[in-house]
Amino acid sequence: MATSALATPPSAMAVDASTLFSVALGHLKIRLPLHHDESHCGTIADADGNMVFVVDVNRERSDAEVRDIAELLLLAINVHGGFMTEFTNG
């Protein structure tokens, strides 16, 4: 499992968390940075345009809330992976 790399104790040659995180995602064929597919509110895709996950798949929240949640998750994931996220405020 790709996440097992994140659970290993630090070694003498420590690798930073961003690298481990990116490698783990790479094993899952997810390439950073992620982005919000604005044509499908709440759909998060990777750098190749492949869908990764959907925020609020049951459409229980407003589009504005879904957009805000998606942008916050993108910020956390992309920054942890070593990328800055550009925000669109619309």
C-alpha beads as a LAMMPS data file, in Angstrom:
LAMMPS data file: protein, C-alpha beads

90 atoms
89 bonds

1 atom types
1 bond types

-500.0 500.0 xlo xhi
-500.0 500.0 ylo yhi
-500.0 500.0 zlo zhi

Masses

1 110.0

Atoms # bond

1 1 1 0.000 0.000 0.000
2 1 1 1.362 3.427 -0.951
3 1 1 0.504 4.971 2.399
4 1 1 2.887 2.595 4.180
5 1 1 5.746 4.874 3.106
6 1 1 4.216 7.621 5.241
7 1 1 4.150 5.442 8.370
8 1 1 7.811 4.439 8.399
9 1 1 10.029 5.866 11.132
10 1 1 12.598 8.483 10.123
11 1 1 15.918 7.044 9.005
12 1 1 19.427 8.438 9.053
13 1 1 18.778 9.772 5.554
14 1 1 15.531 11.560 6.347
15 1 1 13.320 12.444 3.415
16 1 1 10.989 15.373 3.872
17 1 1 7.272 14.751 4.251
18 1 1 6.423 16.486 0.957
19 1 1 8.575 14.024 -0.955
20 1 1 7.081 11.006 0.815
21 1 1 3.582 12.359 0.235
22 1 1 4.222 12.963 -3.471
23 1 1 5.794 9.520 -3.903
24 1 1 2.823 7.857 -2.168
25 1 1 0.417 9.699 -4.469
26 1 1 2.592 8.741 -7.441
27 1 1 2.201 5.071 -6.545
28 1 1 -1.537 5.649 -6.791
29 1 1 -1.015 7.322 -10.199
30 1 1 -2.053 10.731 -8.851
31 1 1 0.136 13.600 -10.068
32 1 1 0.254 16.920 -8.235
33 1 1 -0.832 19.640 -8.267
34 1 1 -4.498 18.861 -7.884
35 1 1 -7.072 21.327 -9.197
36 1 1 -10.786 21.995 -8.895
37 1 1 -12.687 21.139 -12.078
38 1 1 -14.932 24.206 -12.119
39 1 1 -17.200 22.659 -14.771
40 1 1 -18.220 20.025 -12.170
41 1 1 -18.424 21.773 -8.801
42 1 1 -16.621 19.790 -6.122
43 1 1 -14.692 17.531 -8.512
44 1 1 -10.970 17.416 -7.760
45 1 1 -8.631 16.249 -10.522
46 1 1 -4.879 15.670 -10.725
47 1 1 -2.370 17.414 -12.998
48 1 1 -3.250 15.009 -15.828
49 1 1 -6.978 15.760 -15.536
50 1 1 -7.867 12.445 -13.895
51 1 1 -10.597 12.660 -11.250
52 1 1 -9.302 12.013 -7.734
53 1 1 -12.321 12.720 -5.528
54 1 1 -15.600 14.628 -5.273
55 1 1 -16.542 16.952 -2.439
56 1 1 -20.187 16.546 -1.380
57 1 1 -21.076 13.783 -3.836
58 1 1 -24.670 13.750 -2.509
59 1 1 -25.095 17.505 -3.193
60 1 1 -26.214 18.312 0.349
61 1 1 -24.349 21.649 0.466
62 1 1 -24.550 24.787 -1.628
63 1 1 -22.132 25.189 -4.543
64 1 1 -20.450 28.045 -2.659
65 1 1 -19.781 25.807 0.362
66 1 1 -18.558 22.965 -1.857
67 1 1 -16.215 25.340 -3.693
68 1 1 -14.799 26.628 -0.380
69 1 1 -14.293 23.093 0.976
70 1 1 -12.648 21.999 -2.282
71 1 1 -10.283 25.003 -2.245
72 1 1 -9.294 24.342 1.379
73 1 1 -8.580 20.680 0.642
74 1 1 -6.588 21.656 -2.454
75 1 1 -4.552 24.085 -0.400
76 1 1 -3.740 21.439 2.219
77 1 1 -2.904 18.700 -0.282
78 1 1 -0.955 20.793 -2.784
79 1 1 1.065 22.705 -0.175
80 1 1 1.910 19.462 1.614
81 1 1 3.083 18.124 -1.742
82 1 1 5.261 21.200 -2.330
83 1 1 2.908 23.193 -4.582
84 1 1 1.084 26.453 -4.013
85 1 1 -2.581 26.589 -5.056
86 1 1 -3.989 29.444 -7.082
87 1 1 -7.409 30.441 -5.859
88 1 1 -10.269 31.671 -7.986
89 1 1 -12.809 33.596 -5.993
90 1 1 -16.041 33.467 -7.898

Bonds

1 1 1 2
2 1 2 3
3 1 3 4
4 1 4 5
5 1 5 6
6 1 6 7
7 1 7 8
8 1 8 9
9 1 9 10
10 1 10 11
11 1 11 12
12 1 12 13
13 1 13 14
14 1 14 15
15 1 15 16
16 1 16 17
17 1 17 18
18 1 18 19
19 1 19 20
20 1 20 21
21 1 21 22
22 1 22 23
23 1 23 24
24 1 24 25
25 1 25 26
26 1 26 27
27 1 27 28
28 1 28 29
29 1 29 30
30 1 30 31
31 1 31 32
32 1 32 33
33 1 33 34
34 1 34 35
35 1 35 36
36 1 36 37
37 1 37 38
38 1 38 39
39 1 39 40
40 1 40 41
41 1 41 42
42 1 42 43
43 1 43 44
44 1 44 45
45 1 45 46
46 1 46 47
47 1 47 48
48 1 48 49
49 1 49 50
50 1 50 51
51 1 51 52
52 1 52 53
53 1 53 54
54 1 54 55
55 1 55 56
56 1 56 57
57 1 57 58
58 1 58 59
59 1 59 60
60 1 60 61
61 1 61 62
62 1 62 63
63 1 63 64
64 1 64 65
65 1 65 66
66 1 66 67
67 1 67 68
68 1 68 69
69 1 69 70
70 1 70 71
71 1 71 72
72 1 72 73
73 1 73 74
74 1 74 75
75 1 75 76
76 1 76 77
77 1 77 78
78 1 78 79
79 1 79 80
80 1 80 81
81 1 81 82
82 1 82 83
83 1 83 84
84 1 84 85
85 1 85 86
86 1 86 87
87 1 87 88
88 1 88 89
89 1 89 90
